[in-house]
Amino acid sequence: MQKRYALLAAAIMLPALALAELPNGATAPDFTTQASMGGKVYTYKLADALKKGPVVLYFYPAAFTKGCTIEAHDFADAVDKYQALGATVIGVSADNIDTLNKFSVSECRSKFPVASDADQKIMKSYDSVLAFKTSYADRISYVIAPDGKIIYSYQAMNPDKHVANTLKALEDWKAGKPVSVQN
């Protein structure tokens, strides 16, 4: 009987443990992958993007789903604000590049790239794999400074605060203040 309770307790705790994002101050894992912007495929390298300024890296479960479409629209609407802060945005999912070609045009409005992580290597390196459906990314947004350090992360399946929180984190960082975004 105790063994059954122990297994039940472990099953309840597992999703919480699996949904932990990388901590602030950690070095962001570097990656190179195929990405699409405006329906055009190219090779995206995080290290190259960081040479130009901070990067907002966001993981999302699947293109063309309700929450992911809302989030893509929100990021597309805010691209000018990110650029004013010297930052770029990239979304990552396990979708194949053909799907992302369409998503980059219709939902990202050709304003920022989305990258394919079909083998989930990037998602796993950022601890952003959904515990209950491991072929999908959890909805996590990271702000990465040009030195490759994570200065902010936000995890919530609801897409509503990802853009506002990452913009606030960038504003604080750019002003030389401690990042003080409330989750």
Rosetta blueprint (number, residue, H / E / L):
1 M L
2 Q H
3 K H
4 R H
5 Y H
6 A H
7 L H
8 L H
9 A H
10 A H
11 A H
12 I H
13 M H
14 L H
15 P H
16 A H
17 L H
18 A H
19 L L
20 A L
21 E L
22 L L
23 P L
24 N L
25 G L
26 A L
27 T E
28 A L
29 P L
30 D L
31 F L
32 T E
33 T E
34 Q E
35 A E
36 S E
37 M E
38 G L
39 G L
40 K E
41 V E
42 Y E
43 T E
44 Y E
45 K E
46 L H
47 A H
48 D H
49 A H
50 L H
51 K L
52 K L
53 G L
54 P L
55 V E
56 V E
57 L E
58 Y E
59 F E
60 Y L
61 P L
62 A L
63 A L
64 F L
65 T L
66 K H
67 G H
68 C H
69 T H
70 I H
71 E H
72 A H
73 H H
74 D H
75 F H
76 A H
77 D H
78 A H
79 V H
80 D H
81 K H
82 Y H
83 Q H
84 A H
85 L L
86 G L
87 A L
88 T E
89 V E
90 I E
91 G E
92 V E
93 S E
94 A L
95 D L
96 N L
97 I H
98 D H
99 T H
100 L H
101 N H
102 K H
103 F H
104 S H
105 V H
106 S H
107 E L
108 C L
109 R L
110 S L
111 K L
112 F L
113 P L
114 V E
115 A E
116 S E
117 D L
118 A L
119 D L
120 Q L
121 K H
122 I H
123 M H
124 K H
125 S H
126 Y L
127 D L
128 S L
129 V E
130 L L
131 A L
132 F L
133 K L
134 T L
135 S L
136 Y L
137 A E
138 D L
139 R L
140 I E
141 S E
142 Y E
143 V E
144 I E
145 A L
146 P L
147 D L
148 G L
149 K E
150 I E
151 I E
152 Y E
153 S E
154 Y E
155 Q E
156 A L
157 M L
158 N L
159 P H
160 D H
161 K H
162 H H
163 V H
164 A H
165 N H
166 T H
167 L H
168 K H
169 A H
170 L H
171 E H
172 D H
173 W H
174 K H
175 A L
176 G L
177 K L
178 P L
179 V L
180 S L
181 V L
182 Q L
183 N L
